[in-house]
């Protein structure tokens, strides 16, 4: 890693950013998690991990999370479980906030907190089952589906950071996959991907199962206007959605019928990278990464200076 100065905004903007971050990961029925305590308790991933660097960036997290959902909606059994048993249609922002909090807890929370949260998620998922419109039964705790969901999430977060923030070499990329293993096993993904090569093999194996579906386009339509960002940043939100489509493997994008118009316009990738690089150095002291640094006896800006 190279060393760069951490960024803070002028005080009025910084205060607003801190409030937005605090509301994103708390309040409104969200589980309350204190990432700053107990002092010294390690997370599932260590503080010097690739994961701690990658997950601190809100721009690449949004892009990667949307890309993961698109891949998940392409698998009929996962699509049915997500679309019929969650609030994606009725309250997509709250659903994404909960998913984002789960990712933050898995990476940054004390290990004991992460283990308890993941156990609770498992109990909820154990009740999710049904039949797809094609007549195929599904259960959310099916190890094959859990492996796919875990892999698509890791693919999205890793590659959004790699493409739109800072390139990661092959060793760092494999390390990221390996760091996800403890959390993946707790979620029940017993065959979780542990390397770039394993991801490529899983994608090739799952590709024949992927299907274009109205839900894929409905999800993107919902997210174009959902209040995931302040209203003034709606154009940025829409640009990041197009970046998520652009991030998908070409083979999956073709199957899902997401053509060139759904991806980034000319010059769009450059704008996304500017946003990604700024976000990578912007210290948000109320956010889980900075809180976790303090828990481990590190300065709140430690991850941002190391970017």
Buried (B, 14 or more C-beta within 10 A) or exposed (E): EEEEEBBBBEEEEBEEBBEBBBEBBBEEEBEEBEBBEEEEBEBBBEBEBBBBBBBBBBBBBBBBBBBBBBBBBBBBBBBBBBBBBBEBBEEBBBBBBBBBBBBBBBBBBBBEBBBEBBEEBBEEBEEBBBEBEEEEEBBBBBEBBBBBBBBBBBBBBBBBBBBBBBEBEEEBBBBBBBBBBBBBBBBBBEBBBBBBEBBEEBBEEBBEBBBBBEBBBBBBEBBEEBEBBEEEEBEBBBBBBBBBBBBBBEEBBBBBEBEEEBBBEEEBBEBBBEBBBEBBBBBBBBBBBBBBBBBBEBEBBBBBBBB
